[in-house]
């Protein structure tokens, strides 16, 4: 399991750059929404490959195959 992190760079002119890592899928927008609302206007946004990745879930399933034998 990857660690989820938010990184902020605050520039002398007041701009803030935010980078989310380790968050798979569109949930990163939910994680950052409240912070962005407090920071102010979002000038640009770039989605990473993690945004487009799908969360992998493991599931176990068993398949029962029956063979039907002919009587002849």
C-alpha positions as CSV (number, residue, x, y, z in Angstrom):
1,X,0.0,0.0,0.0
2,X,1.4,3.4,-1.0
3,X,1.5,6.3,1.4
4,X,-0.8,9.2,0.4
5,X,0.9,12.6,0.5
6,X,0.1,16.2,-0.2
7,X,3.0,18.5,-1.0
8,X,2.7,22.3,-1.0
9,X,5.2,24.8,-2.4
10,X,4.5,28.4,-1.4
11,X,6.1,31.0,-3.7
12,X,7.2,34.5,-2.5
13,X,4.4,36.0,-4.7
14,X,1.7,34.0,-2.8
15,X,1.1,31.3,-5.4
16,X,0.8,27.8,-3.9
17,X,1.6,24.7,-5.9
18,X,0.0,21.5,-4.6
19,X,1.0,18.0,-5.5
20,X,-1.0,14.9,-4.5
21,X,0.8,11.5,-4.7
22,X,-0.2,8.0,-3.8
23,X,-3.9,8.7,-4.3
24,X,-5.3,6.4,-7.0
25,X,-8.3,7.5,-9.1
26,X,-10.5,10.6,-8.9
27,X,-10.6,10.6,-5.1
28,X,-7.6,13.0,-5.1
29,X,-10.0,15.8,-6.1
30,X,-12.1,15.0,-3.0
31,X,-9.1,15.0,-0.8
32,X,-7.8,18.3,-2.0
33,X,-11.1,20.2,-2.5
34,X,-11.4,21.6,1.1
35,X,-7.8,22.8,1.1
36,X,-8.2,24.4,-2.4
37,X,-11.4,26.2,-1.2
38,X,-9.4,27.8,1.6
39,X,-6.4,28.7,-0.5
40,X,-8.4,30.6,-3.1
41,X,-8.6,30.5,-6.9
42,X,-7.2,27.5,-8.7
43,X,-5.3,28.8,-11.8
44,X,-4.5,25.4,-13.3
45,X,-4.7,21.7,-12.6
46,X,-2.9,18.7,-14.1
47,X,-3.9,15.2,-13.6
48,X,-1.2,12.5,-13.1
49,X,-1.2,8.9,-14.3
50,X,-2.4,8.0,-10.8
51,X,-5.6,9.9,-11.4
52,X,-6.4,7.7,-14.4
53,X,-5.4,4.5,-12.7
54,X,-8.0,2.2,-11.3
55,X,-7.8,1.0,-7.8
56,X,-6.9,-2.7,-7.9
57,X,-9.1,-5.0,-5.8
58,X,-8.5,-8.6,-5.3
59,X,-11.5,-10.9,-5.3
60,X,-11.6,-14.6,-4.9
61,X,-14.1,-16.6,-6.9
62,X,-14.5,-20.3,-7.5
63,X,-16.0,-21.8,-10.5
64,X,-17.5,-25.2,-10.5
65,X,-17.3,-26.9,-13.8
66,X,-19.3,-30.1,-14.2
67,X,-18.7,-32.5,-17.0
68,X,-21.7,-34.1,-18.5
69,X,-20.9,-37.6,-19.8
70,X,-23.0,-39.2,-22.4
71,X,-24.6,-42.6,-21.6
72,X,-23.7,-44.1,-24.9
